Amino acid sequence: MPIAQPAASVSLDGFELRVLHLPLVSPFTTSFGTETVREVIVVRALTADGEGWGEIVTGAAPLYSSEYTQGAWDVATRFLIPALLERGDVAPHEVPGVFAPFLGHRMAKAGLELAVVDAALRAEARSFGDYLGAAVDRVPSGVSVGLQRDPAALVDAVGAYLAEGYVRIKIKIKPGRDVADTAAVREAFGEVPLQVDANSAYTLADLDTLAALDAFDLLLIEQPLQEDDLVDHAVLAERVRTPICLDESIVSAKAAGDALALAAAKVINIKAGRVGGYLEAVRIHDLCVAAGVPVWCGGMLETGIGRAANAALAALPGFTLPGDVSAASRFYHRDIVTEPAVLEDGHVRVPTGPGLGVEVDRAFLDEVTVERLEIRR
């Protein structure tokens, strides 16, 4: 289901980049570390007809992936933005071609692409959901729960999120914090849809531990092994009953195709930042739909800019599992958009206004900006 009606070109005058420091409601702990402040880059495309917003979802350090804030800032300002400005007039679907000579740096590319898409769609008074091919006006919302102090604290945290109305629970695991944590949540909450996320923390030497998770009727085990271990994931998939879902391994439609060909995954998590942009995300969605493989939309602690884009992506027909498009209040006391995402009967609405359908709170944006740069033609 490729983009049915591409957006028209925009005339690019420049870009503004900002590094933000947004305090989190509570520390978020995974197998690779703990965040108390979300460091993220927000992009503003400046065009002859207006502006468009994007978000580069790197973290402060190269822990989730090889990308990180200052690396993304450098490649964006040194190579990617100059290439776009040299082009001048560019349509959203042409942006990946402009970036093609530059290897990697998918999160930086995705954030800049989104800003161009938003600018083009705002000029046409057309919504991002309409552009991507959204099939529904709201998406079921799951929540990602970080590692807690102990299983009892985890049960308390999960209970609070279920009380808020989230329809699916994902818990982070790592060696030593896996079977007991999962058992505690399953025992406390019965048939709640539950999945676990390892963020690449295991190897095939942990096969018995991962197989023990079969006892808990999980939706899936997300990214148990290292990013480049497609063959080992295929071996693991044959040895456990719980569906294996790939996250960090899926960096492109090509990678998704390889994983499917190897039977390394029965489910795929699509994160637009990780794969280089929302246009590539749609290609992965279409590939998985053709293969009969379910997909869901992962999260990177996005601000309201990226969260609005994720909601539109998750509204495509192949997204049959609840994703991580949670309410803004899950992570932030205050978001940088004037109307943050809220939970309504376990769902988040897909914005319908022009472009991403959200407006940035300029005063608060200034408050949380720690670095700013504007590049003009």
Buried (B, 14 or more C-beta within 10 A) or exposed (E): BEBEEBBEBBBBBBBBBBBBBBEBEEEBBBBBEEBEEBBBBBBBBBBEEBBBBBBBBBBBEBBBBEBBBBBBBEBBBEBBBBBBBEBEEBBBBBBBEBBEEBEBBBBBBBBBBBBBBBBBBBBBEBBBBBBBBBEBEBBBBBBBBBBBEEBEEBBEBBBEBBEBBBBBBBBBBBEEBBBEBBBBBBEBBEEBBBBBBBBBBBBBEBBEBBBBBEEBEBBBBBBBBBBEBBEBBBBBBEEBEBBBBBBBBBBBBEBBBBBBEBEBBBBBBBBBBBBBBBBBBBBBBBBBBEEEBBBBBBBBBBBBBBBBBBBBBBBBEBBEBBBBBBBBBBBBEBBBBEBBBEBEEBBBBBBEBBBBBBEBBEEBBEEBBEBEEEBEE
